Amino acid sequence: GVRNPSGVVMSRIKKVVTTDELVAIFVDVNALDRTCEQKLMSLTPEQRAEVIAPGIYLQNVRNASTAVRTRIGNVLAGKEAMDRPPLRD
């Protein structure tokens, strides 16, 4: 068995599709709203790749578009897409 079947599938997909095609899949799979999709498409190809790098399918989020907007903000701020603010005391 494979430890991460989703990761294996994604690595195979990345070998045969362009970043733009992968972004289109990301938008469709996560049912992102139009505003979020436009913001994502306004990024450079490298920035788009960083936003989707943590995973093509968003899990454990209430609102996928909000989660992606947070990833976009992190990437634009020069952070990792999944960077989280420090915990408060």
N, C-alpha and C positions, 0 to 999 in steps of 0.2 A: 504494500500500500504506500501511497504518497502522503506525506505529512500535510501538504497544503495543495489540494487539487485545484483550487481556484487560482493559486499562484502559477501552477503549471500551465493552465489554460491561458492565463493572461500573458505569460512569457511567449507562448506560441502565437497568440494573436498579434502581439507587438512586432513579431518578425515579419508579418505579412500585410499590415495596414499602416497607413500614414498617421502622423499625429492628429491631423484634422479628422480622419475617419474614426480614430479612437475617441476623440473629443465628442464627435457626433453620437457614438455609442454610449459614452458616459452621460451625455445629456438625456438621451432616450431612456436608458436603463433606470436613471434616477428621477425621471419625470421633472426635470428642472424647469422653473418658470422662464418666460421669455426674457425678462430683465436679467436674470442670472446668466442665461445663455449668451446674451449680448455682451455682458461684462466679461465672461470667459473668452469669447471670441475676440475681444478687443486686446487681449494679452498677446505677447509674442509667442511663437510656437514653443520656445523653451519654457516660458512661464506656464503655458497651458500644460505642458508635460509635467511640470513640478506640481501643479494643482491636482492632477489625476494620479500622480505617482503613488500616493499612499493606498490607493485602491480604486478600482473602476466602479464597484458597487458599494454605496454608502450603507453602513449598517449601524443600528443603534442610534439613529438620529430622528428627532421628531419632524424636522423640516429639512429636506435635502438641499433646497435652494439656499437656506440660511447657512447650512454647514459649508456649502461650496463658497458662498460669499466670504465666510470666515477664512477658508483656505486661500482664496484670492487675496484678501487683505494681508494675510501672513506673508505670502509670496512677494507681494508688492513692497512689503516692509523689510524684505531681505531675510525673512525667517523661513523655517521649514513650514510646509503647508499645514502640518498637524501640530504646530507649536501651540502650547497652551500657556495662558498667563499663570504666573506663580500663585500658589495657594496663599490665601490670607490667613493670618493668625487670629 
